[in-house]
Amino acid sequence: MRRKKGHQDLQIVCAGIGGRGVLLASTILIETAISRGFHCLTSDEYGMSQRGGSVISMVKVGDFNSPLIGREEADVLLSFEESEFYRNIHFLKRGGLAIVNTEKTSLQKEIEGILSTRQLKIFLVDCDRLAFACGTIKASNMVLLGFFSRQSVGPFTYEKMRETVTADSKGRSNEVNIKALDAGYKEHGLLLNTPSP
């Protein structure tokens, strides 16, 4: 499938731990992009996912031949756990966007040098709290996707993401997922002020 005119290629890393819905979230991203006519590639890497091990899903939208994302190549890092943000920050390119699921209002001071050098745009969002208010903490992945849709990056608008989530879930699950997606979209999050280089 050819790249749509005016479309910027995107490389997205979804990182979390087993049981947090990382792979479902990446599937939602892929299906949303495909539904809008974009070419997608994906690669999943996970260890002991059923025991809380690291899970990484790479999503590439546009004219790519390989599904893998290299160091400092990702436009976006969606981190479903704060610990996985630190583990995978090396994927983000200069000026990249990161959304981190955390209840904290700041990150570890040890990474200030990286933030300064790469001028990253980082949002902290308490997805777990918002998901719990929607009925289940398991929907925190939908909260994070809802917040991401607020940024309107590439084909990932709120309307299109909502259509995909609606089509992918049924019954009670659909109700909770949509509620969580909406909660994430309405959340402003905390934008960190990255130090000037």
SEVO-330391 format. One record per residue: residue in one letter; x negated, y negated, z of N, C-alpha, C, O, CB in turn. Coordinates in steps of 0.02 Angstrom, whole numbers, plus 50000, padded with zeros to 5 digits. Glycine has a CB too. Example, Ala and Ser with C-alpha at 12.3 -4.5 7.8 and 13.67 -1.06 7.14 Angstrom:
2
A493405028450390493855022550390493405016550390492885016650423494355022450452/S493585011250354493165005350357493554999850394493304994350402492965003050286/
% end
This chain:
197
M499585005950000500005000050000499564993850000499094993350040500485000050061/R499694989149957499284983049952499424978350010499964978450040499414979549886/R498934974350025499014969350077499504964050055499474961649998498334966150096/K499954962050099500434956850083500074950150077499614948750115500994956550136/K500294946050030499984939550018500014935250081500534934750114500334935949959/G499454932250098499434927750155499344931450222499344928250275500054923750158/H499274938050219499204941850281498484942450302498044943950261499514948850273/Q498344941250365497684942050392497614949050422498034951250461497534936650445/D497074952450404496954959050432496894958550508496624953750534496314962250402/L497154963650542497134963750615496854970250642496994975650615497834962550644/Q496464969750695496204975650728496394975150802496204970350836495424976350719/I496764980150826497034979950894496814986150932496864991750907497804979450892/V496584985050994496404990651038496904990751096496994985851131495674989851065/C497234996451104497684997551161497315002151210497115007651192498385000751138/A497224999851271496835003651320497205004351386497494999551411496155000351331/G497195010351413497515011651477497315018351504496775020951488498285011251470/I497745021251545497615027951572498215032351556498755029951540497475027751648/G498105038851561498625043651547499255042451588499225041051648498375050551558/G499825042951555500465042051589500715034951590501235033551619500405044451659/R500345030351558500545023251558500855021051492500995015151483499945018951574/G500965025751446501315024051384500895020451332501165016851290501885019951400/V500235021551334499795018251285499945020651214499995016551168499055019551303/L500005027151205500115029851139500805027851112500875026651052500045037451139/L501305027551155501965025251133501925018051111502225016151060502485026151190/A501565013951148501495006951131501165006051063501385001951022501095003251185/S500635009951050500295009450985500745011850929500715009150873499645013450986/T501165016850943501635019150893502135013750875502315012850817502005025450918/I502365010050926502825004450914502494999250869502804996550824503045001250982/L501854997750882501494992950842501444995250769501564991350723500794991750870/I501265001550760501185004250693501845004050655501875001850598500925011450696/E502375006450687503025006650654503284999650638503604998650586503535010350697/T503144994850681503354987950669502994985250608503304982150565503214983550730/A502344986350603501954983850546502174987150481502254983850430501204985050558/I502264993750483502474997350423503164995150400503284994550340502485004950436/S503604993750447504284991550429504284984850393504754983150358504724991150492/R503734981150402503674974650368503234975050306503044969950277503384969550417/G503064981150287502714982250224501954982050228501624981350177502924977250176/F501674982750288500954982450295500654989450300500964994150325500764978350356/H500044990050276499674996250280499354996850350499094991850376499124996650224/C499375002750380499105003750447498675010050450498795014950416499665004250499/L498165009650493497755015350510497715015650586497745010550620497045014950478/T497655021650613497605022250686497145027950706497055032850669498305023350717/S496865027250765496435032450793496535032550868496515027250901495675031150775/D496645038450896496745039150968496165042751000495925047850973497405042850983/E495945040251056495405043451094495625044151166495785039151199494745039451089/Y495635050151192495825051051261495515057351290495395062351255496575051251269/G495385056951355495095062651390495625066251430496075069351401494525060451436/M495575065951495496055069451538496665065051546496805062651601495735071151607/S497025063951492497585059251493498135061251543498465056851571497885058651424/Q498235067751553498755069851600498535069051673498945069751718498935077151586/R497905067651684497645066751751497415059651764497015058351809497075071551764/G497665054951725497485048051736496845045851702496555040751720497435046751808/G496615049751653496005048051617496125042351568496695040551553495735054051580/S495585039551542495625033951495495945036051429495825041451404494935031051482/V496365031551403496685032551339496585026251298496735020651320497455034151347/I496315027151237496215021451192496545023051126496445028451098495455019951182/S496935018351101497245019051035497045012950994497165007251015498025019751041/M496755014150936496555008750891497045008150834497215013050801495835010050864/V497275002150822497755000750769497464995550722497274990050743498434998450798/K497424997250658497164992550608497704991050556497984995650526496524995350575/V497844984750547498364982550500498034978750443497714973650455498904978150535/G498104981350381497804977950324497384982750282497474988750285497374972150346/D496914979850244496504983750198495894986650231495344983850227496294979550139/F495974992250264495424995650298495365002750272495855005850251495524995550374/N494755005350273494635012250251494535016950310494665022950305494045012650205/S494305014150367494185018250426494635015950483494745009950491493435017950448/P494895020650522495335018750578494955016450640495265013950687495775024550596/L494305017150641493915015550701493755008050704493655004750653493265019550702/I493735005450764493574998450777492914998150813492815001450864494144994850818/G492454994150787491784993750816491724988350869492194984650883491284992550763/R491134987850897490984982950949491084975850922490844974250867490264983850974/E491434971650959491574964750942491924963950875491794959250838490924960850942/E492384968550860492764968250798493514967250810493874965050764492654974550758/A493764968750869494484968450882494734961350889494424957150922494654972450945/D495294960050857495634953550865496014953250931496084948050962496104952250806/V496274959150951496714959551010496534965651052496394971051026497444959950988/L496534964651118496464970151166497074969951211497174965151249495794969551207/L497474975251208498054975851252497854980851307497784986851294498694978251213/S497764978251367497524982451422498094983951471498344979451504496944979051458/F498274990251475498834992351517498614993551589499024994851633499154998751490/E497964993051602497664993451668497084988451671496714987851622497435000751685/E497004984951726496454980151730495784983551722495334980751689496484976551797/S495694989451752495054992951747494874994451675494284994451657495084999451787/E495374995851633495244997451563495064991151523494764991751469495855000851533/F495254985351548495044979051516494284978551521493954977151471495384972851549/Y494004979651580493284979251589492914984551548492384983351520493104980051663/R493214990351543492904995951507492894994651431492464997251396493275002451522/N493374990751407493444989951334493364982851308493494981651249494114992451314/I493154978251350493074971251329492564970551272492594965851233492864966951388/H492094975351268491584974951215491884975351145491554973551096491074980551224/F492504977751139492814978151073493024971251047493054970250986493424982751076/L493164966551091493434960051071492924955651036492354954951059493704956351131/K493124952750980492694948150944492744941150974493184939851016492874948050868/R492324936750953492334929850976493014926750958493254927350902491754925650944/G493324923551008493974920450997494554925351000495124923450985493984917050931/G494424931551019494954936651022495444935551078495334931551124494644943451030/L496004939051074496544938651123496574944951165496564950451138497224937451087/A496624944151231496704949751276497314948551321497414943051346496074950951318/I497714953751331498264953551378498144959151428498094964951410498974954251341/V498114957251491497924962051544498494962951594498744958051622497294959651580/N498694969051604499204970651654498864970751722498494975351738499554977451638/T499004965651763498714965251830499144960651873499464956051848497984962751827/E499134961851938499484957451984499034951752007499264947152041499734961452045/K498404952051989497914947052010497974940651970498284940451917497204949852004/T497674935351996497684928851962496994926851936496894921251914497954923452008/S496524931451941495854930151914495514936951900495754942151922495424925951965/L494974936651862494604942751845493924942651881493734937551911494504943351769/Q493564948151878492924948651911492434943351885492374942351824492624955651902/K492094940051929491624934751911491054937251868490734933351832491354931351973/E490904943651872490344946451834490434945851759489944946251722490254953751853/I491054944951735491154944551663491214937451637491354936351578491774948451643/E491094932551680491154925551659490684923951601490864919951557491004920951717/G490104927051599489634925951544489924928151478489844924751427488984929551558/I490254933851478490554936451417491124931951394491184930351335490824943651428/L491534929751442492094925351425491834918851394492124916351346492514923751487/S491304916251422491024909951397490734910751327490854906651283490484907451445/T490354916151317490024917251253490514918351197490424915751142489554923151258/R491034922251211491504924151158492124919851153492524920651107491704931151167/Q492214915351201492794910851201493444914651191493834913351145492714905551145/L493554919451235494144923751231494764920351259494724916251306494014930351267/K495334921951231495974919551257496274925351297496464930451268496464917151199/I496304924551363496514930151406497124928251447497134923151481495944932151452/F497634932551442498244931751482498274937251534498144943051519498874931851437/L498444935351595498574940251648499324940551659499654935451669498204938451714/V499604946651656500324947651663500454953451711500174958851702500664948951594/D500874952351760501044957751807501604961951777502184961451797501264954751877/C501414966151729501904970351694502234975451740502824976951731501564973951637/D501864978051788502144983051834502724980051874503254983251882501604985751881/R502634974051899503164970751939503784969551896504344970951918502904964051968/L503694967151836504254965651792504614972151771505224972351767504014961851730/A504224977451758504514983851739504924986751796505474989351785503974988751717/F504654986351857505014988951915505684985451924506184988551942504584988151979/A505694978951910506314975151916506814977251863507414976251871506164967651910/C506554980151808506994982451754507254989551766507684991951729506634982151688/G506984992951817507234999551833506715004951839506835010051872507705001651782/T506125004051808505595009051814504915006051796504855002451746505745015051771/I504415007551836503745005151823503465008051758503005005351728503275006751881/K503755013651736503525016951674503645012451613503345013651560503885023551665/A504065007451620504205002951563503714997151560503834992351523504915000351568/S503174997351599502694991851598502374991051529502174985551510502154992951651/N502334996651491502064996051423502514991851379502274988151336501975003151392/M503174992251390503644988251351503604980951371503684976451329504354990851360/V503484979651435503404972751458502794969751424502834964051399503314972551536/L502244973451421501644970851390501754969551316501524964451289501064975751400/L502114974051282502264973051211502714966951201502634963251153502594979251181/G503184966051247503614960151243503224953751249503354948951213504154960551296/F502744953651295502324947751303501894946651241501804941051218501884948351366/F501634952151214501234951651153501644948751095501394944651056500954958551133/S502274950851090502704948351036502814940851043502954937450993503374952051036/R502754938251103502824931051115502274927151079502364921251063502814929651190/Q501714930451067501144927051034501234926750958500864923150924500494930751051/S501704930650931501844930750858501204931750817501064927950771502184924250837/V500844936950834500224938650798500404943050738500684948450746499714942250844/G500234940750678500364944650618501094946650612501534942450619499924950850617/P501214953050598501904955350589502284956650654502864958550654501914961650547/F501944955550711502224957650776502644952150809502474949750863501664959650822/T503184950350776503644945450805504104949050854504194955150851504054941850749/Y504394945250898504854947950947505444951650914505614957250934505124942450993/E505734948650863506314951550830506154958450800506534963150808506574946950775/K505574958850766505394965250734505184970450785505334976350776504814964050685/M504854968350838504664973150890505294975850924505324981750940504204969750942/R505774971550935506394973650967506774978650924507054983550949506844967550982/E506774977550859507094982150812506774989050816507114994150817507054979550740/T506104989250819505744995550823505874999250888506005005250888504994994350815/V505854995650943505984998751009506695001451011506805006951038505864993751066/T507164997750984507864999950983507945006350944508315010850964508314994450954/A507595006850887507645012750844507285018750874507475024450859507355011150776/D506785017550915506375023050941506615026151007506385031451026505685020650951/S507085022851041507315025651105508075026051106508415022351070507055021451164/K508335030451148509055031551150509315031551222508945032551269509225038251116/G509965030251228510305030651292510005026151345509845020351333510295037651316/R509935029051405509675025351463508975022651449508805017051468509675029751525/S508565026751415507885024751399507885018551355507475014051364507525030451363/N508345018251307508395012451263508575006251302508275000951292508915013751208/E509045006851347509265001151387508694998251429508594992151431509845003251433/V508325002651462507765000451504507204997551462506924992351479507505006251546/N507035000851407506494998451364506634991551335506194987251333506375003351308/I507244990451313507424983951285507414978651340507194972951329508124984251252/K507664980451398507664975751455506944973851473506814967951486508024978951516/A506494978751473505794977451489505454973351435505064968751450505424984051499/L505604974851372505314970951317505534963651322505134959151313505544973951249/D506174962651336506444955951344506114952251402505954946251397507204956151355/A506004955751457505694952751516504984950451500504764945151522505684957751575/G504624954551462503944952751442503934946751396503504942351402503604958551408/Y504414946451351504454940851303504594934351340504344929051320504994942251251/K504994934651392505184928551429504644926351479504654920751503505834929751466/E504174930851493503654929351542503124924751512502924925651454503324935851567/H502894919851550502374915251526501664917851538501204916151502502454908451558/G501594922051589500934924651605500464919251630500654913451635500634928051544/L499854921351645499344916551668498784916451617498434921451608499074918451739/L498684910751585498154909951536497514907751573497504902451604498344904951481/L496994911751569496364910051602496004904651563496004904651501495924916151610/N495704900051599495294894951566494594897851559494234898651608495274888251607/T494414899551497493754902451485493234896851487493334891551457493734906251418/P492674897951521492154892951527491864890951459491824895151414491594895451572/S491674884751451491374882551389490654885251386490314885751437491384874751384/P490414886951324489734889651318489214884251330488614885551327489624892751249/
% end
